């Protein structure tokens, strides 16, 4: 551990609305042709101690536009 560099914060708990997570949304078609959009988010926890925020994951399913 003595050879490790100084830590760099890459994610904060700052409020950024629905795109609060570190990853961009991605989409895929399923076998029936529906569009699946996978996304993430995060929110600050008000609990003392431990990790100060939580990550969330979601999936939006929509019919393929014609």
N, CA, C and O atoms as a CHARMM CRD file, in Angstrom:
* protein
*
  264
    1    1 UNK  N      0.81300  -1.18700   0.00000 PROA 1      0.00000
    2    1 UNK  CA     0.00000   0.00000   0.00000 PROA 1      0.00000
    3    1 UNK  C      0.85900   1.25600   0.00000 PROA 1      0.00000
    4    1 UNK  O      0.38500   2.32300  -0.39100 PROA 1      0.00000
    5    2 UNK  N      2.08900   1.15400   0.42200 PROA 2      0.00000
    6    2 UNK  CA     2.93900   2.34600   0.45400 PROA 2      0.00000
    7    2 UNK  C      3.25200   2.86100  -0.95300 PROA 2      0.00000
    8    2 UNK  O      3.61000   4.02900  -1.10800 PROA 2      0.00000
    9    3 UNK  N      3.12600   2.01100  -1.98300 PROA 3      0.00000
   10    3 UNK  CA     3.40300   2.42900  -3.35800 PROA 3      0.00000
   11    3 UNK  C      2.15900   2.96500  -4.06800 PROA 3      0.00000
   12    3 UNK  O      2.24700   3.39300  -5.22000 PROA 3      0.00000
   13    4 UNK  N      1.01100   2.95000  -3.40700 PROA 4      0.00000
   14    4 UNK  CA    -0.21600   3.43200  -4.03100 PROA 4      0.00000
   15    4 UNK  C     -0.18000   4.94200  -4.17300 PROA 4      0.00000
   16    4 UNK  O      0.44000   5.63000  -3.36200 PROA 4      0.00000
   17    5 UNK  N     -0.84100   5.46100  -5.19700 PROA 5      0.00000
   18    5 UNK  CA    -0.95100   6.91300  -5.37800 PROA 5      0.00000
   19    5 UNK  C     -2.01600   7.47100  -4.43200 PROA 5      0.00000
   20    5 UNK  O     -2.73300   6.72100  -3.76900 PROA 5      0.00000
   21    6 UNK  N     -2.10200   8.78700  -4.38400 PROA 6      0.00000
   22    6 UNK  CA    -3.13600   9.43100  -3.58400 PROA 6      0.00000
   23    6 UNK  C     -4.49900   9.13000  -4.21500 PROA 6      0.00000
   24    6 UNK  O     -4.60500   9.09400  -5.44100 PROA 6      0.00000
   25    7 UNK  N     -5.54500   8.91200  -3.40800 PROA 7      0.00000
   26    7 UNK  CA    -6.86700   8.63800  -3.97800 PROA 7      0.00000
   27    7 UNK  C     -7.42900   9.86100  -4.68600 PROA 7      0.00000
   28    7 UNK  O     -7.17100  11.00000  -4.29800 PROA 7      0.00000
   29    8 UNK  N     -8.20600   9.59800  -5.73600 PROA 8      0.00000
   30    8 UNK  CA    -8.85800  10.65300  -6.50500 PROA 8      0.00000
   31    8 UNK  C    -10.35600  10.37400  -6.49500 PROA 8      0.00000
   32    8 UNK  O    -10.78000   9.27700  -6.86000 PROA 8      0.00000
   33    9 UNK  N    -11.16200  11.35000  -6.08400 PROA 9      0.00000
   34    9 UNK  CA   -12.61100  11.17000  -6.05600 PROA 9      0.00000
   35    9 UNK  C    -13.15900  11.29800  -7.47400 PROA 9      0.00000
   36    9 UNK  O    -12.93700  12.31000  -8.14000 PROA 9      0.00000
   37   10 UNK  N    -13.87500  10.27400  -7.93600 PROA 10     0.00000
   38   10 UNK  CA   -14.43100  10.30900  -9.29400 PROA 10     0.00000
   39   10 UNK  C    -15.94600  10.43800  -9.30300 PROA 10     0.00000
   40   10 UNK  O    -16.52100  10.73800 -10.34900 PROA 10     0.00000
   41   11 UNK  N    -16.61300  10.22100  -8.17300 PROA 11     0.00000
   42   11 UNK  CA   -18.05600  10.33700  -8.07100 PROA 11     0.00000
   43   11 UNK  C    -18.37000  11.12000  -6.80100 PROA 11     0.00000
   44   11 UNK  O    -17.79700  10.84900  -5.74600 PROA 11     0.00000
   45   12 UNK  N    -19.27700  12.09000  -6.89800 PROA 12     0.00000
   46   12 UNK  CA   -19.71300  12.82500  -5.71300 PROA 12     0.00000
   47   12 UNK  C    -21.18100  12.52600  -5.44700 PROA 12     0.00000
   48   12 UNK  O    -21.84500  11.87200  -6.25200 PROA 12     0.00000
   49   13 UNK  N    -21.67100  12.99600  -4.34300 PROA 13     0.00000
   50   13 UNK  CA   -23.08500  12.83600  -4.00300 PROA 13     0.00000
   51   13 UNK  C    -23.86600  14.08900  -4.36100 PROA 13     0.00000
   52   13 UNK  O    -24.97300  14.28500  -3.86000 PROA 13     0.00000
   53   14 UNK  N    -23.31200  14.94300  -5.21800 PROA 14     0.00000
   54   14 UNK  CA   -23.99300  16.17600  -5.61300 PROA 14     0.00000
   55   14 UNK  C    -25.29800  15.86300  -6.32200 PROA 14     0.00000
   56   14 UNK  O    -25.36300  14.92900  -7.12200 PROA 14     0.00000
   57   15 UNK  N    -26.33500  16.63400  -6.03500 PROA 15     0.00000
   58   15 UNK  CA   -27.64100  16.44200  -6.66100 PROA 15     0.00000
   59   15 UNK  C    -27.57700  16.87200  -8.12200 PROA 15     0.00000
   60   15 UNK  O    -27.27000  18.02900  -8.40700 PROA 15     0.00000
   61   16 UNK  N    -27.86300  15.95700  -9.05500 PROA 16     0.00000
   62   16 UNK  CA   -27.81900  16.26100 -10.48000 PROA 16     0.00000
   63   16 UNK  C    -29.07900  15.77400 -11.19900 PROA 16     0.00000
   64   16 UNK  O    -29.05500  15.56200 -12.41100 PROA 16     0.00000
   65   17 UNK  N    -30.16400  15.59800 -10.46900 PROA 17     0.00000
   66   17 UNK  CA   -31.40700  15.16800 -11.10000 PROA 17     0.00000
   67   17 UNK  C    -31.35900  13.71200 -11.50200 PROA 17     0.00000
   68   17 UNK  O    -30.69000  12.90900 -10.85100 PROA 17     0.00000
   69   18 UNK  N    -32.06200  13.35800 -12.57000 PROA 18     0.00000
   70   18 UNK  CA   -32.18900  11.95800 -12.96600 PROA 18     0.00000
   71   18 UNK  C    -30.89200  11.35500 -13.47000 PROA 18     0.00000
   72   18 UNK  O    -30.75900  10.13100 -13.48900 PROA 18     0.00000
   73   19 UNK  N    -29.93000  12.17100 -13.87900 PROA 19     0.00000
   74   19 UNK  CA   -28.66100  11.64100 -14.39300 PROA 19     0.00000
   75   19 UNK  C    -27.55500  11.74600 -13.35100 PROA 19     0.00000
   76   19 UNK  O    -26.42000  12.10500 -13.66700 PROA 19     0.00000
   77   20 UNK  N    -27.89700  11.42900 -12.10700 PROA 20     0.00000
   78   20 UNK  CA   -26.95000  11.57600 -11.00700 PROA 20     0.00000
   79   20 UNK  C    -25.87000  10.49800 -10.99000 PROA 20     0.00000
   80   20 UNK  O    -24.86200  10.66100 -10.30300 PROA 20     0.00000
   81   21 UNK  N    -26.04800   9.41800 -11.71600 PROA 21     0.00000
   82   21 UNK  CA   -25.09200   8.32000 -11.67400 PROA 21     0.00000
   83   21 UNK  C    -23.89300   8.54400 -12.56500 PROA 21     0.00000
   84   21 UNK  O    -23.90300   9.44000 -13.40900 PROA 21     0.00000
   85   22 UNK  N    -22.86800   7.74400 -12.38900 PROA 22     0.00000
   86   22 UNK  CA   -21.63700   7.90200 -13.15600 PROA 22     0.00000
   87   22 UNK  C    -21.65900   7.29500 -14.55700 PROA 22     0.00000
   88   22 UNK  O    -20.74500   7.54400 -15.34300 PROA 22     0.00000
   89   23 UNK  N    -22.68200   6.50400 -14.88800 PROA 23     0.00000
   90   23 UNK  CA   -22.71800   5.85000 -16.19600 PROA 23     0.00000
   91   23 UNK  C    -23.78700   6.45700 -17.07300 PROA 23     0.00000
   92   23 UNK  O    -24.80700   6.93100 -16.57200 PROA 23     0.00000
   93   24 UNK  N    -23.57200   6.44900 -18.37100 PROA 24     0.00000
   94   24 UNK  CA   -24.55200   6.98000 -19.32200 PROA 24     0.00000
   95   24 UNK  C    -25.60500   5.91500 -19.62100 PROA 24     0.00000
   96   24 UNK  O    -25.32200   4.72100 -19.53200 PROA 24     0.00000
   97   25 UNK  N    -26.82600   6.34500 -19.97700 PROA 25     0.00000
   98   25 UNK  CA   -27.84500   5.35300 -20.35500 PROA 25     0.00000
   99   25 UNK  C    -27.40500   4.55600 -21.58300 PROA 25     0.00000
  100   25 UNK  O    -26.70000   5.07600 -22.44900 PROA 25     0.00000
  101   26 UNK  N    -27.81700   3.31700 -21.65100 PROA 26     0.00000
  102   26 UNK  CA   -27.55400   2.50300 -22.83300 PROA 26     0.00000
  103   26 UNK  C    -28.84900   1.79000 -23.20900 PROA 26     0.00000
  104   26 UNK  O    -29.68400   1.51600 -22.34700 PROA 26     0.00000
  105   27 UNK  N    -29.01500   1.48900 -24.50200 PROA 27     0.00000
  106   27 UNK  CA   -30.24200   0.85300 -24.95700 PROA 27     0.00000
  107   27 UNK  C    -29.92600  -0.36400 -25.79900 PROA 27     0.00000
  108   27 UNK  O    -28.86800  -0.46700 -26.42200 PROA 27     0.00000
  109   28 UNK  N    -30.87200  -1.27600 -25.79800 PROA 28     0.00000
  110   28 UNK  CA   -30.78700  -2.50300 -26.58600 PROA 28     0.00000
  111   28 UNK  C    -32.18700  -2.91000 -27.00400 PROA 28     0.00000
  112   28 UNK  O    -33.16400  -2.57400 -26.33400 PROA 28     0.00000
  113   29 UNK  N    -32.28700  -3.64000 -28.12000 PROA 29     0.00000
  114   29 UNK  CA   -33.55000  -4.25100 -28.52600 PROA 29     0.00000
  115   29 UNK  C    -33.62400  -5.63900 -27.91100 PROA 29     0.00000
  116   29 UNK  O    -32.62000  -6.34800 -27.84100 PROA 29     0.00000
  117   30 UNK  N    -34.82200  -6.02800 -27.46100 PROA 30     0.00000
  118   30 UNK  CA   -34.97500  -7.40600 -27.01000 PROA 30     0.00000
  119   30 UNK  C    -35.48900  -8.25700 -28.17200 PROA 30     0.00000
  120   30 UNK  O    -35.61600  -7.76200 -29.29200 PROA 30     0.00000
  121   31 UNK  N    -35.78300  -9.52200 -27.91500 PROA 31     0.00000
  122   31 UNK  CA   -36.17600 -10.44800 -28.97600 PROA 31     0.00000
  123   31 UNK  C    -37.48200 -10.04400 -29.66600 PROA 31     0.00000
  124   31 UNK  O    -37.68100 -10.34900 -30.84200 PROA 31     0.00000
  125   32 UNK  N    -38.36000  -9.36800 -28.94900 PROA 32     0.00000
  126   32 UNK  CA   -39.64900  -8.97500 -29.52800 PROA 32     0.00000
  127   32 UNK  C    -39.59200  -7.61300 -30.21800 PROA 32     0.00000
  128   32 UNK  O    -40.59500  -7.17200 -30.77900 PROA 32     0.00000
  129   33 UNK  N    -38.46000  -6.95000 -30.18900 PROA 33     0.00000
  130   33 UNK  CA   -38.32600  -5.65600 -30.84200 PROA 33     0.00000
  131   33 UNK  C    -38.54700  -4.45900 -29.94200 PROA 33     0.00000
  132   33 UNK  O    -38.43500  -3.31700 -30.38700 PROA 33     0.00000
  133   34 UNK  N    -38.86300  -4.71100 -28.67100 PROA 34     0.00000
  134   34 UNK  CA   -38.99000  -3.58900 -27.73600 PROA 34     0.00000
  135   34 UNK  C    -37.61800  -2.98200 -27.46000 PROA 34     0.00000
  136   34 UNK  O    -36.59000  -3.64600 -27.59000 PROA 34     0.00000
  137   35 UNK  N    -37.62300  -1.70800 -27.07600 PROA 35     0.00000
  138   35 UNK  CA   -36.38200  -1.02200 -26.72000 PROA 35     0.00000
  139   35 UNK  C    -36.24800  -1.04700 -25.20100 PROA 35     0.00000
  140   35 UNK  O    -37.17300  -0.67400 -24.48100 PROA 35     0.00000
  141   36 UNK  N    -35.09400  -1.48900 -24.72500 PROA 36     0.00000
  142   36 UNK  CA   -34.78900  -1.48600 -23.29400 PROA 36     0.00000
  143   36 UNK  C    -33.72500  -0.42600 -23.05100 PROA 36     0.00000
  144   36 UNK  O    -32.65000  -0.48200 -23.64800 PROA 36     0.00000
  145   37 UNK  N    -34.01000   0.53600 -22.18400 PROA 37     0.00000
  146   37 UNK  CA   -33.05000   1.58400 -21.84100 PROA 37     0.00000
  147   37 UNK  C    -32.62900   1.36400 -20.39700 PROA 37     0.00000
  148   37 UNK  O    -33.44800   1.45700 -19.48300 PROA 37     0.00000
  149   38 UNK  N    -31.34900   1.07100 -20.19300 PROA 38     0.00000
  150   38 UNK  CA   -30.80300   0.86400 -18.85900 PROA 38     0.00000
  151   38 UNK  C    -30.15500   2.16000 -18.39400 PROA 38     0.00000
  152   38 UNK  O    -29.42800   2.79800 -19.15500 PROA 38     0.00000
  153   39 UNK  N    -30.41200   2.55300 -17.15400 PROA 39     0.00000
  154   39 UNK  CA   -29.87200   3.80800 -16.63000 PROA 39     0.00000
  155   39 UNK  C    -29.55400   3.64700 -15.15500 PROA 39     0.00000
  156   39 UNK  O    -29.94400   2.66400 -14.52400 PROA 39     0.00000
  157   40 UNK  N    -28.84900   4.61500 -14.62000 PROA 40     0.00000
  158   40 UNK  CA   -28.49200   4.58000 -13.20900 PROA 40     0.00000
  159   40 UNK  C    -28.72600   5.94600 -12.59000 PROA 40     0.00000
  160   40 UNK  O    -28.97600   6.92700 -13.29000 PROA 40     0.00000
  161   41 UNK  N    -28.64400   5.99300 -11.31000 PROA 41     0.00000
  162   41 UNK  CA   -28.78800   7.23200 -10.56300 PROA 41     0.00000
  163   41 UNK  C    -28.17100   7.05700  -9.19600 PROA 41     0.00000
  164   41 UNK  O    -27.57700   6.02000  -8.90000 PROA 41     0.00000
  165   42 UNK  N    -28.30700   8.04000  -8.38800 PROA 42     0.00000
  166   42 UNK  CA   -27.78200   7.96900  -7.04100 PROA 42     0.00000
  167   42 UNK  C    -28.47900   8.97200  -6.15700 PROA 42     0.00000
  168   42 UNK  O    -29.05100   9.95100  -6.63800 PROA 42     0.00000
  169   43 UNK  N    -28.43200   8.73100  -4.88800 PROA 43     0.00000
  170   43 UNK  CA   -28.99900   9.68400  -3.94700 PROA 43     0.00000
  171   43 UNK  C    -28.21100   9.64700  -2.65900 PROA 43     0.00000
  172   43 UNK  O    -27.60800   8.63300  -2.30700 PROA 43     0.00000
  173   44 UNK  N    -28.22300  10.76900  -1.96000 PROA 44     0.00000
  174   44 UNK  CA   -27.51300  10.88700  -0.69600 PROA 44     0.00000
  175   44 UNK  C    -28.33100  10.24600   0.40500 PROA 44     0.00000
  176   44 UNK  O    -29.53800  10.46700   0.50700 PROA 44     0.00000
  177   45 UNK  N    -27.66600   9.45000   1.23000 PROA 45     0.00000
  178   45 UNK  CA   -28.32900   8.82500   2.36800 PROA 45     0.00000
  179   45 UNK  C    -28.16700   9.73500   3.58700 PROA 45     0.00000
  180   45 UNK  O    -27.12000  10.35400   3.77900 PROA 45     0.00000
  181   46 UNK  N    -29.20600   9.80500   4.39800 PROA 46     0.00000
  182   46 UNK  CA   -29.15700  10.62600   5.60400 PROA 46     0.00000
  183   46 UNK  C    -28.74200   9.83500   6.83500 PROA 46     0.00000
  184   46 UNK  O    -28.80900  10.34200   7.95400 PROA 46     0.00000
  185   47 UNK  N    -28.31800   8.60700   6.63400 PROA 47     0.00000
  186   47 UNK  CA   -27.91900   7.75900   7.74800 PROA 47     0.00000
  187   47 UNK  C    -26.48600   8.09500   8.16300 PROA 47     0.00000
  188   47 UNK  O    -25.63900   8.32000   7.29800 PROA 47     0.00000
  189   48 UNK  N    -26.20200   8.13500   9.44500 PROA 48     0.00000
  190   48 UNK  CA   -24.83500   8.42700   9.87300 PROA 48     0.00000
  191   48 UNK  C    -23.89100   7.24800   9.60400 PROA 48     0.00000
  192   48 UNK  O    -24.29600   6.08700   9.67200 PROA 48     0.00000
  193   49 UNK  N    -22.64400   7.56200   9.30300 PROA 49     0.00000
  194   49 UNK  CA   -21.62600   6.53200   9.11100 PROA 49     0.00000
  195   49 UNK  C    -21.77500   5.78300   7.80700 PROA 49     0.00000
  196   49 UNK  O    -22.77400   5.92300   7.10000 PROA 49     0.00000
  197   50 UNK  N    -20.78400   5.00000   7.50400 PROA 50     0.00000
  198   50 UNK  CA   -20.82700   4.19300   6.29100 PROA 50     0.00000
  199   50 UNK  C    -20.69500   5.01500   5.02200 PROA 50     0.00000
  200   50 UNK  O    -20.19400   6.13900   5.04300 PROA 50     0.00000
  201   51 UNK  N    -21.14300   4.45200   3.94100 PROA 51     0.00000
  202   51 UNK  CA   -21.06900   5.09000   2.62400 PROA 51     0.00000
  203   51 UNK  C    -22.14600   6.17200   2.54600 PROA 51     0.00000
  204   51 UNK  O    -23.30200   5.87400   2.84600 PROA 51     0.00000
  205   52 UNK  N    -21.82800   7.42900   2.15400 PROA 52     0.00000
  206   52 UNK  CA   -22.79700   8.52500   2.24400 PROA 52     0.00000
  207   52 UNK  C    -23.86800   8.56000   1.15300 PROA 52     0.00000
  208   52 UNK  O    -24.81300   9.34200   1.26600 PROA 52     0.00000
  209   53 UNK  N    -23.75800   7.74200   0.09900 PROA 53     0.00000
  210   53 UNK  CA   -24.79700   7.75100  -0.92200 PROA 53     0.00000
  211   53 UNK  C    -24.99200   6.36600  -1.50700 PROA 53     0.00000
  212   53 UNK  O    -24.15000   5.48300  -1.34300 PROA 53     0.00000
  213   54 UNK  N    -26.11500   6.18800  -2.19400 PROA 54     0.00000
  214   54 UNK  CA   -26.47100   4.88400  -2.74800 PROA 54     0.00000
  215   54 UNK  C    -26.66000   4.99400  -4.25000 PROA 54     0.00000
  216   54 UNK  O    -27.16600   6.00000  -4.74600 PROA 54     0.00000
  217   55 UNK  N    -26.25600   3.96700  -4.96600 PROA 55     0.00000
  218   55 UNK  CA   -26.48000   3.90500  -6.40900 PROA 55     0.00000
  219   55 UNK  C    -27.78100   3.16500  -6.67900 PROA 55     0.00000
  220   55 UNK  O    -28.15300   2.25900  -5.93300 PROA 55     0.00000
  221   56 UNK  N    -28.47100   3.55000  -7.74600 PROA 56     0.00000
  222   56 UNK  CA   -29.70100   2.88200  -8.15200 PROA 56     0.00000
  223   56 UNK  C    -29.58500   2.49500  -9.62300 PROA 56     0.00000
  224   56 UNK  O    -28.84400   3.12400 -10.37900 PROA 56     0.00000
  225   57 UNK  N    -30.30600   1.47900 -10.01900 PROA 57     0.00000
  226   57 UNK  CA   -30.34100   1.03300 -11.40900 PROA 57     0.00000
  227   57 UNK  C    -31.78700   0.95700 -11.86600 PROA 57     0.00000
  228   57 UNK  O    -32.68000   0.68400 -11.06400 PROA 57     0.00000
  229   58 UNK  N    -32.02200   1.19500 -13.14600 PROA 58     0.00000
  230   58 UNK  CA   -33.37700   1.11300 -13.66800 PROA 58     0.00000
  231   58 UNK  C    -33.38500   0.66100 -15.10800 PROA 58     0.00000
  232   58 UNK  O    -32.35700   0.67100 -15.78400 PROA 58     0.00000
  233   59 UNK  N    -34.56100   0.26200 -15.57100 PROA 59     0.00000
  234   59 UNK  CA   -34.73700  -0.16900 -16.95600 PROA 59     0.00000
  235   59 UNK  C    -36.09200   0.32700 -17.43700 PROA 59     0.00000
  236   59 UNK  O    -37.11800   0.07600 -16.80600 PROA 59     0.00000
  237   60 UNK  N    -36.08200   1.03100 -18.55500 PROA 60     0.00000
  238   60 UNK  CA   -37.30300   1.51200 -19.18500 PROA 60     0.00000
  239   60 UNK  C    -37.57900   0.62800 -20.39200 PROA 60     0.00000
  240   60 UNK  O    -36.70200   0.43000 -21.23300 PROA 60     0.00000
  241   61 UNK  N    -38.80200   0.09300 -20.47900 PROA 61     0.00000
  242   61 UNK  CA   -39.19100  -0.74400 -21.60200 PROA 61     0.00000
  243   61 UNK  C    -40.21100   0.01700 -22.45300 PROA 61     0.00000
  244   61 UNK  O    -41.24900   0.43800 -21.94200 PROA 61     0.00000
  245   62 UNK  N    -39.92700   0.19600 -23.73700 PROA 62     0.00000
  246   62 UNK  CA   -40.86300   0.87700 -24.62700 PROA 62     0.00000
  247   62 UNK  C    -40.97300   0.10200 -25.94500 PROA 62     0.00000
  248   62 UNK  O    -40.07000  -0.64400 -26.32100 PROA 62     0.00000
  249   63 UNK  N    -42.08800   0.29600 -26.62800 PROA 63     0.00000
  250   63 UNK  CA   -42.26700  -0.32300 -27.94400 PROA 63     0.00000
  251   63 UNK  C    -41.34700   0.37000 -28.93100 PROA 63     0.00000
  252   63 UNK  O    -41.13300   1.58000 -28.84700 PROA 63     0.00000
  253   64 UNK  N    -40.80900  -0.38700 -29.85600 PROA 64     0.00000
  254   64 UNK  CA   -39.91600   0.16900 -30.86300 PROA 64     0.00000
  255   64 UNK  C    -40.66600   1.15700 -31.75900 PROA 64     0.00000
  256   64 UNK  O    -41.70800   0.80900 -32.31500 PROA 64     0.00000
  257   65 UNK  N    -40.15200   2.39100 -31.90800 PROA 65     0.00000
  258   65 UNK  CA   -40.81700   3.34000 -32.79900 PROA 65     0.00000
  259   65 UNK  C    -40.81500   2.81600 -34.23000 PROA 65     0.00000
  260   65 UNK  O    -39.85700   2.16800 -34.65200 PROA 65     0.00000
  261   66 UNK  N    -41.85000   3.08400 -34.95600 PROA 66     0.00000
  262   66 UNK  CA   -41.92900   2.62000 -36.34400 PROA 66     0.00000
  263   66 UNK  C    -41.73300   3.77400 -37.30000 PROA 66     0.00000
  264   66 UNK  O    -41.76600   3.58100 -38.51600 PROA 66     0.00000
